[in-house]
Amino acid sequence: MMKLLKGSVVILLLLALNRSILPAQTLRRERALSLDEILGQLGGELSWDPFFRTGIFTLSGHSAAFETGGIGEDALVVFDGREIIPVPSPYIEEGSLRFPESFAASLREVLDRALREDLARFRIAAIVVDPGHGGKDTGAVGTHRIGGREVQVAEKDITLRASRELHKLLVSAYPDKRIFLTREADTYPTLEDRVSIANSVPLRDNEAILFISVHANASLNKAARGFEVWYLTPEYQRTVIDQDKYGDSAELISIHNAMMEDEFTTESIMMAQFIINRLKEAETFSMPSRGIKAEEWFVVRNARMPSVLVELGFVTNEEDSRIMTDEGHLKKLSEALYKGIVDFVTMFERSGGFTALP
């Protein structure tokens, strides 16, 4: 597939700046491939700018930028914006793009190496956002005088609006990851349904998934207020591994499950701390932090992955309710959740992943 290339000036400048490192040109003519032939060999698609005569191959999540030259000339490919590869130059002949066979071979070699590195690198492949309650289950409810009128504040409405905003931000930031909502409207998935959505996401050996359940709090004490983030208490032991992978060895299953459970707990605490830090930074509306805490919530204890439960504020407190029913303030809370998740994902992926089974 070929489409018009945007931002080709940057690619052209990058290629031109690095042209000085090319070896002396040696005129040669070798068999060349058509666009269809090279795409058949490499897969992906080509973005092409006919004015600057530059192109970018997009190949399995990687990119290879080039510019055309003359037949037999030397050129450069910029792979993933950072690696410079000397190659025979692609060229235009009779109005068609032509690619020397050794150009295709060099690109295939560097792409295969990059794909092998991808498989070895641990990454977050999916994030599940769970808006608490919904449908017949309103969750916590508070009634307050807001904006001169009596307003009933329902937890299910706050969690859905905040989760939708969080989902939108995550989808925009991570087009390469799968971002799920356990509900997208005022529906009632059971607790088992929510956990099943997360646990059934297919993952490769080098991939991980996160679970974030969004809630609002309530208390008989109307003065209670503030946000908090919960993780699963370390004393609670889940079955988090695929037992079939270890055959009939009960001892091996127990050891590996304990190792993985400890890592999930550590990662959940890290994610909770990142989120609470970002919520504190967003505190431009006097909502206090209640810190991070441990509890055996159903969705947290049954999700076989790093997982947290976030309480945005108290619907039984008038000031918290004013904040959570204000679109601007609720958006700030959602953005804080998003930034905390990004902080965790960035650290996780840069470290190569904290969780790995032999």
C-alpha positions as CSV (number, residue, x, y, z in Angstrom):
1,M,0.0,0.0,0.0
2,M,1.4,3.4,-0.9
3,K,0.1,6.7,0.5
4,L,1.3,10.4,0.6
5,L,4.1,11.0,3.1
6,K,3.6,13.8,5.5
7,G,6.6,15.5,7.3
8,S,9.0,14.4,4.6
9,V,11.1,17.5,5.1
10,V,12.4,16.1,8.3
11,I,13.3,12.8,6.7
12,L,15.0,14.5,3.8
13,L,17.1,16.7,6.1
14,L,18.1,13.6,8.2
15,L,19.1,11.7,5.2
16,A,21.0,14.7,3.7
17,L,22.9,15.3,6.9
18,N,24.1,11.7,7.0
19,R,25.0,11.5,3.3
20,S,28.5,12.6,4.1
21,I,29.3,9.2,5.8
22,L,28.6,7.3,2.6
23,P,31.5,5.5,1.0
24,A,32.7,6.4,-2.4
25,Q,30.1,5.6,-5.0
26,T,30.6,2.7,-7.3
27,L,28.3,2.5,-10.3
28,R,26.7,-0.9,-10.6
29,R,23.5,-2.3,-11.9
30,E,21.8,-5.2,-10.2
31,R,18.4,-6.8,-10.5
32,A,15.8,-4.5,-9.1
33,L,12.4,-5.2,-7.5
34,S,9.1,-3.4,-8.2
35,L,7.2,-1.8,-5.3
36,D,4.8,-4.7,-5.3
37,E,7.7,-7.2,-5.2
38,I,9.5,-5.5,-2.3
39,L,6.2,-5.1,-0.3
40,G,5.6,-8.8,-0.9
41,Q,9.0,-9.7,0.5
42,L,8.9,-7.3,3.5
43,G,5.2,-6.8,4.2
44,G,4.0,-3.5,5.6
45,E,3.2,-0.4,3.5
46,L,5.0,2.6,1.9
47,S,4.4,6.3,2.4
48,W,5.8,8.2,-0.6
49,D,6.4,11.9,-1.2
50,P,6.7,12.5,-4.9
51,F,8.0,16.1,-4.5
52,F,11.0,15.2,-2.3
53,R,11.3,11.7,-3.7
54,T,11.5,10.3,-0.2
55,G,9.7,7.3,1.3
56,I,9.1,5.5,4.6
57,F,8.4,1.8,4.8
58,T,6.3,0.9,7.9
59,L,7.1,-2.7,8.7
60,S,5.7,-4.6,11.8
61,G,5.8,-1.5,14.0
62,H,9.2,-0.3,12.6
63,S,10.0,2.3,10.0
64,A,12.7,2.6,7.3
65,A,13.1,6.0,5.7
66,F,15.0,6.5,2.4
67,E,15.4,8.8,-0.6
68,T,15.9,7.9,-4.2
69,G,19.0,8.5,-6.2
70,G,20.5,7.3,-9.5
71,I,21.0,3.8,-10.7
72,G,24.1,2.3,-9.1
73,E,24.5,5.0,-6.5
74,D,24.9,4.5,-2.8
75,A,22.3,5.7,-0.3
76,L,21.2,5.5,3.3
77,V,18.2,4.1,5.1
78,V,17.2,5.6,8.5
79,F,15.8,2.7,10.5
80,D,13.4,3.6,13.4
81,G,14.7,7.1,13.2
82,R,18.1,6.2,14.9
83,E,20.1,3.6,12.9
84,I,21.8,4.5,9.6
85,I,22.2,1.7,7.1
86,P,24.2,2.1,3.9
87,V,22.4,0.5,0.9
88,P,22.3,0.7,-2.9
89,S,20.0,3.6,-3.8
90,P,16.4,3.0,-4.8
91,Y,15.6,4.9,-8.0
92,I,12.8,5.9,-10.4
93,E,12.8,4.3,-13.8
94,E,10.2,5.1,-16.4
95,G,8.0,6.6,-13.7
96,S,8.2,3.6,-11.4
97,L,10.0,3.0,-8.1
98,R,12.7,0.4,-8.3
99,F,14.6,-1.3,-5.4
100,P,17.9,-3.1,-5.9
101,E,17.8,-6.7,-4.5
102,S,20.5,-5.9,-2.0
103,F,18.5,-3.0,-0.7
104,A,15.7,-5.4,0.0
105,A,18.1,-7.9,1.6
106,S,19.7,-5.3,3.8
107,L,16.3,-4.1,5.0
108,R,15.1,-7.6,5.6
109,E,18.2,-8.4,7.7
110,V,17.8,-5.3,10.0
111,L,14.0,-5.9,10.3
112,D,14.5,-9.5,11.3
113,R,17.0,-8.4,13.9
114,A,14.6,-5.8,15.3
115,L,11.8,-8.3,15.4
116,R,13.9,-10.7,17.4
117,E,14.7,-7.9,19.8
118,D,11.0,-7.2,20.1
119,L,10.3,-10.8,21.1
120,A,12.9,-10.6,23.8
121,R,11.8,-7.3,25.2
122,F,9.0,-7.4,27.9
123,R,6.2,-4.9,27.3
124,I,2.8,-3.9,28.4
125,A,0.5,-5.2,25.6
126,A,-2.9,-4.4,27.1
127,I,-4.6,-2.2,29.7
128,V,-8.0,-2.9,31.1
129,V,-9.9,0.1,32.6
130,D,-12.9,-0.9,34.7
131,P,-15.6,1.7,35.5
132,G,-17.0,0.5,38.7
133,H,-20.7,-0.4,39.1
134,G,-23.3,0.5,36.4
135,G,-26.8,-0.2,35.3
136,K,-28.9,-1.5,38.2
137,D,-26.0,-1.1,40.5
138,T,-25.6,2.7,41.2
139,G,-22.8,2.2,43.6
140,A,-22.5,4.8,46.4
141,V,-24.9,7.7,46.2
142,G,-24.9,11.1,47.8
143,T,-27.3,14.0,47.6
144,H,-26.0,17.6,47.8
145,R,-27.0,21.1,46.9
146,I,-24.7,21.9,43.9
147,G,-25.2,25.0,41.7
148,G,-28.3,26.0,43.6
149,R,-30.2,22.7,43.2
150,E,-30.4,19.3,44.8
151,V,-28.2,16.9,42.9
152,Q,-28.0,13.1,43.4
153,V,-24.4,12.0,42.8
154,A,-24.1,8.4,41.8
155,E,-20.8,6.5,41.8
156,K,-21.6,4.7,38.5
157,D,-21.9,7.9,36.6
158,I,-18.6,9.4,37.9
159,T,-16.7,6.2,37.3
160,L,-17.9,5.9,33.7
161,R,-17.1,9.5,32.8
162,A,-13.7,9.3,34.3
163,S,-12.9,5.9,32.7
164,R,-14.0,7.1,29.3
165,E,-11.7,10.0,29.5
166,L,-8.9,7.8,30.7
167,H,-9.5,5.3,27.9
168,K,-9.4,8.0,25.3
169,L,-6.1,9.3,26.6
170,L,-4.6,5.8,26.7
171,V,-5.8,4.9,23.2
172,S,-4.2,8.1,21.9
173,A,-0.9,7.6,23.7
174,Y,-0.6,3.8,22.9
175,P,-1.8,3.0,19.4
176,D,0.3,-0.2,19.6
177,K,-1.5,-1.5,22.8
178,R,-5.0,-2.9,23.3
179,I,-7.0,-0.7,25.6
180,F,-10.2,-2.1,27.0
181,L,-13.2,-0.7,28.9
182,T,-15.2,-3.3,30.9
183,R,-18.3,-1.2,30.2
184,E,-18.8,1.7,27.8
185,A,-22.3,2.7,28.9
186,D,-24.7,2.4,31.8
187,T,-24.6,-1.3,31.8
188,Y,-24.0,-3.9,34.5
189,P,-21.2,-6.4,33.9
190,T,-20.8,-8.6,36.9
191,L,-17.6,-8.7,38.9
192,E,-16.9,-12.0,37.3
193,D,-17.5,-10.5,33.9
194,R,-15.0,-7.7,34.5
195,V,-12.3,-10.0,35.7
196,S,-13.0,-12.4,32.9
197,I,-12.4,-9.7,30.3
198,A,-9.0,-9.0,31.7
199,N,-7.9,-12.6,32.3
200,S,-9.0,-13.7,28.8
201,V,-6.8,-11.2,26.9
202,P,-4.4,-13.3,24.8
203,L,-0.7,-12.5,25.6
204,R,2.6,-13.6,24.2
205,D,5.4,-14.8,26.5
206,N,7.0,-11.3,26.5
207,E,3.7,-9.4,27.1
208,A,2.0,-8.2,30.2
209,I,-1.4,-6.6,31.0
210,L,-2.6,-4.0,33.6
211,F,-6.0,-3.7,35.4
212,I,-7.3,-0.4,36.8
213,S,-10.7,-0.4,38.5
214,V,-12.1,3.1,39.0
215,H,-14.5,3.9,41.9
216,A,-15.8,6.6,44.1
217,N,-16.0,6.3,47.9
218,A,-18.6,6.7,50.6
219,S,-18.8,7.0,54.4
220,L,-21.2,7.6,57.2
221,N,-18.9,10.3,58.2
222,K,-19.9,13.2,55.9
223,A,-16.5,14.9,56.6
224,A,-14.5,12.0,55.1
225,R,-13.0,13.0,51.8
226,G,-10.1,12.5,49.4
227,F,-8.7,10.1,46.8
228,E,-6.9,6.8,47.5
229,V,-5.4,3.9,45.6
230,W,-5.8,0.2,46.7
231,Y,-3.7,-2.8,45.8
232,L,-4.1,-6.5,46.9
233,T,-2.8,-7.2,50.4
234,P,0.4,-9.3,50.1
235,E,-1.1,-11.9,52.5
236,Y,-3.7,-12.9,49.9
237,Q,-2.4,-15.6,47.6
238,R,-3.9,-15.9,44.1
239,T,-3.3,-18.5,41.4
240,V,-1.7,-16.3,38.7
241,I,0.1,-18.8,36.4
242,D,-1.1,-21.3,33.8
243,Q,-0.8,-24.5,35.8
244,D,-1.0,-26.6,32.6
245,K,2.4,-25.2,31.7
246,Y,4.1,-27.1,34.5
247,G,2.4,-30.5,34.2
248,D,1.8,-32.5,37.3
249,S,4.5,-30.9,39.5
250,A,2.6,-29.4,42.4
251,E,5.8,-28.2,44.0
252,L,7.0,-26.4,40.8
253,I,3.5,-24.8,40.4
254,S,3.6,-23.6,44.0
255,I,7.1,-22.1,43.7
256,H,6.5,-20.3,40.4
257,N,3.1,-19.1,41.5
258,A,4.5,-17.6,44.6
259,M,7.3,-15.9,42.6
260,M,4.8,-14.4,40.1
261,E,2.4,-13.3,42.9
262,D,5.2,-11.5,44.7
263,E,6.1,-9.7,41.5
264,F,2.5,-8.8,40.7
265,T,2.1,-7.3,44.2
266,T,5.3,-5.3,43.9
267,E,4.2,-4.0,40.5
268,S,0.8,-3.2,41.8
269,I,2.3,-1.2,44.7
270,M,4.5,0.7,42.2
271,M,1.6,1.5,39.9
272,A,-0.5,2.6,42.9
273,Q,2.3,4.9,44.1
274,F,2.8,6.5,40.6
275,I,-1.0,7.1,40.4
276,I,-1.2,8.7,43.9
277,N,1.8,10.9,43.1
278,R,0.1,12.2,40.0
279,L,-3.2,12.8,41.8
280,K,-1.3,14.8,44.4
281,E,0.3,16.9,41.6
282,A,-3.2,17.6,40.1
283,E,-4.5,18.8,43.5
284,T,-5.5,22.2,42.4
285,F,-8.9,21.8,43.9
286,S,-8.1,21.0,47.6
287,M,-8.9,17.3,47.5
288,P,-6.6,15.6,50.0
289,S,-4.7,12.3,49.5
290,R,-5.5,9.3,51.6
291,G,-2.5,7.4,50.3
292,I,-2.2,3.8,49.0
293,K,-3.7,0.9,51.0
294,A,-4.1,-2.8,50.8
295,E,-7.4,-4.7,50.6
296,E,-8.8,-7.9,49.1
297,W,-11.3,-6.4,46.6
298,F,-12.9,-8.9,44.3
299,V,-11.7,-7.4,41.0
300,V,-8.2,-7.0,42.3
301,R,-7.7,-10.4,43.9
302,N,-9.1,-12.2,40.9
303,A,-7.2,-10.4,38.2
304,R,-4.1,-12.4,37.3
305,M,-1.9,-9.3,36.6
306,P,-0.7,-6.1,38.3
307,S,-4.0,-4.4,39.4
308,V,-5.2,-1.4,41.4
309,L,-8.5,0.0,42.5
310,V,-8.7,3.8,42.6
311,E,-11.2,5.8,44.7
312,L,-11.5,9.2,43.2
313,G,-13.3,10.9,46.1
314,F,-16.3,10.6,48.4
315,V,-19.8,11.0,46.9
316,T,-21.0,11.4,50.5
317,N,-18.9,14.5,50.9
318,E,-20.2,17.7,49.4
319,E,-16.9,19.2,48.4
320,D,-15.6,16.0,46.8
321,S,-19.0,15.7,45.0
322,R,-18.7,19.2,43.6
323,I,-15.2,18.3,42.3
324,M,-16.3,15.0,40.8
325,T,-19.4,16.4,39.1
326,D,-17.4,19.3,37.6
327,E,-16.3,18.2,34.1
328,G,-13.1,20.2,34.2
329,H,-12.0,18.8,37.6
330,L,-13.1,15.3,36.8
331,K,-11.0,15.5,33.6
332,K,-8.0,16.6,35.7
333,L,-8.5,13.5,37.9
334,S,-8.6,11.3,34.8
335,E,-5.5,12.9,33.4
336,A,-3.7,12.2,36.7
337,L,-4.7,8.6,36.5
338,Y,-3.4,8.5,32.9
339,K,-0.1,10.1,33.8
340,G,0.4,7.7,36.7
341,I,-0.2,4.7,34.4
342,V,2.2,6.1,31.8
343,D,4.8,6.6,34.4
344,F,4.5,2.9,35.4
345,V,4.4,1.6,31.8
346,T,7.5,3.7,30.9
347,M,9.5,2.3,33.9
348,F,8.3,-1.2,33.3
349,E,9.2,-1.3,29.6
350,R,12.5,0.5,30.0
351,S,13.6,-2.0,32.6
352,G,12.7,-4.9,30.3
353,G,9.8,-5.9,32.6
354,F,9.8,-6.9,36.2
355,T,7.7,-10.0,35.6
356,A,9.1,-12.9,33.7
357,L,8.7,-16.7,34.1
358,P,11.5,-19.0,33.1
